[in-house]
Amino acid sequence: MNTIYLVLACALRIIFFKVLLAGKSLKSRSGGFSANHFWDSPMTTTRQIFVCIIFIALGIAARLDAGISGTVSGFVRDKETGNPLPGAAVVIENTAFGATADKHGFYIIQNLPVGSYSLRATMIGYIPMKMTAVEVKIDLNTPVNFSLTARALQVEQEIVVTAPRIKIYKDEIASVHYIDAEDLSVSLPVQTFQEALPLAPGFVANRFRGGRTANTLYLIDGLPAGGPLTRDLAFMVQNSAIAQMVVQTGGFGAEYGNVSAGLVNIITKEGRNNFDGIARVATDVVAPKERGFENTRRAEFSVSGPMTIGLGGPVIETNYLISGGMNLSDTPHQESLRQAFPSPVLYNYDVNVKFAIRASQNIYLRLQTLLSDYDWRKYDAQWEGRLSALPKRRNRNVRLSASLTHTLNATTFYKLDLTGMSLRRNVLGDWSATAPANLVVPNQSLATTWPGDTEPWNEQSSEKQLTAHLSFVRQLHPVHQLKAGLEANLWDLSLHRLRYLLWPNVKDKTSFTYSRYTDAFQQFPFTLAGYVNHKIEKSNFVVNLGLRYEAFSPHARRTPLLAGDSTDIFGGGKARFKQTLAPRLSLAVPLGSNEHLSFNYGWFYEMPPLYYLYLNRAGDQEAAWPVFGNADLKPLRSRAWEATYRRVVSPQTMYSLTYFYRNYIDLLDTSPYLVPQNNPAADGKTILRIENGARAYMSGLELAIKQDFGKGVNGALLYTYLHSTGTASWPESNLLRLARGETNQETDRSPLAWDQRHTINYNLDFLNQQGWLLSIFGKINSPAVFTDWLTGKQQKLSVRHDLDLKAAAPLRWAGLRFEPFVEIRNVLDGKYITPGDGGLDLSQPLSLLRNQFGRQIWVGITYH
């Protein structure tokens, strides 16, 4: 153990002094740190640091994941005397997990995958006791105490107790919401986990607490599920393979970095010691006359269980999960697109293969492969009348990961994660470099203006990522717990693109300008991070003290705004090395066994989509509105605090009330620069540069009520009041203001485009022991204002009520279990506009799944 601490200390010391000395010796003109020294030699300091981290990680196998497991602990006592029972055995049925009570009767089981379990406590001379329906949640400790009864006679019997469904977790400090496997796979009328996000208070207008969409971090099994160029979700996991979806909207611990608004962590199931399998097919082809008809056919499966591996040596016990899905759809615009393209317009398949290998009693290895593949086209109203010109798009995404956990003793464990990810995106439109750089277009219609056969958008992008994450956790004392970790990310990012974009025509407000933009770059940015967190847990309070350090190098030179001008203030030299230090504080105070008050405050930093750092590296100024990337972009800064009161009114009822405040500094916007008329490169043209010029402010109130009515009836009511203001809604806001001929610059606070004051979401489901199901899922939004991203025109939106229903009935035949079901989506047949829709189309297919176009009727069948 001392060797491990020594290696960790040496690694931290090397990293600290190398980075610090490099920064001190190479101060830039703006006072920041320069990256010049980092790439001067074949084996430079930065590469040494990265390789050092990789080898340390491989050598000591340590990291506590960004939340993939939980803990169960408690005491085993004599029921009559209350005395502890040292040596009592506590095991988790159908798994290899267990523990033995110490001299105080205390036991703890760590690294337990999330899910529902049955725990069994045994002791010689006592009647065994089993606790069923014990829910394990990410990053939380589930207390389970046993009071054993002395055995009067040597007879076989067992006491069985069901854990309460509604409870307060003592160490639940942040705004974290759990959506379980039964909700996603059985009861809710949803086809994808994204459609269940409204069950988290604060999720409004497809955003978390008023942040931009890029401020959301997606993880699958605690590991990255999106690329840095756009920060969008790249992988889909079938609902039947999900053990738990964790949605966090505030109070991020020190182990979480590069996130400021919302975190979605999808935890996939792990095979247990019994075989389990689910298959499901569904379609909406039964109701082709409904407005929401998409001609969609979906199929998914998930199988898991135990497996024994023997290669001529020791036998290795393994559990596996294999899941996959296929989606064939003509999209919500099927009526228009099918006139131009054969069915299906969108083809997608996803695969998730996961092995959990117990190499020994204390060493646990997880191997996982994720695949997501898309071939698709996206409807664009600007090409209406000539939709055959829409280009085909392809997305090929792969992620490989290996996680190794080593439990040293009951109080200490460490873990290593290595992840490799490749995201490829192609848009197969015209490469029309010889066409005019700018075309005047009437009425946003491109169908009659563009002379080519297909839309002028040709793109090949590649995002490759290697991640090493190293950390450990130790219970220093029954009251004190320490977490610490290191992380390194190295990217290989390339983009080759020619694309025309539509902007308002400042000279003629009745027309638009179709301008050409080109990009060609390959960059190798990297990040380093470390954190430490100290948890103090006593009977009357819980405190978390955290600190996170992050460093980012864009590994790029600044792009001059004037081609060939090395004296330009934005040109010459390498971009700065960015460093941040973020403190985190949280406090929880139990007000009794049924009440809980918590508070947290923190600083949060997040790198923007890296696309904005590297766009227009060649300095092209032919477009009507030339836009330059900025390799010196800083991480956006957010400071947030929240207070939450939780109360269990009865074993069937619980509610929570949260007030939150968050402000953003250094959000992205475009800043204009007027080039002197005597400069031949631009001749008086206004050019724009992406900069950290915007701010935003969010505050609100969240109420969540959960009710177990008994007899299989459960419900939830969620209310969010949100006030979102700022100086810019999108990174292109100032560009659009100039193109529309508006003279006022966006420097004053005003409601953001997605400002939605009142939102009510509710869910009520009935599921009896025989498997009959009826579920209602509704979303009510108060009046709001929709602002068109391109024109700036505003439209008042009335109250919008979106209601979904699901009904299922069990069937048994020849010993097999089937569940036919029907879902009616958007029962009230509304065609909704969501505030804040808009922004550049970055060709991410998963955003298609969030739109509401009208009623849709699904039928399907599930086989267990």
Order of alpha helices (4+ residues) and beta strands (2+ residues): alpha-beta-alpha-beta-beta-beta-beta-beta-beta-beta-beta-beta-beta-beta-beta-beta-beta-beta-beta-beta-beta-beta-alpha-beta-beta-beta-beta-beta-beta-beta-beta-beta-beta-beta-beta-alpha-beta-beta-beta-beta-beta-alpha-beta-beta-beta-beta-beta-beta-beta-beta-beta
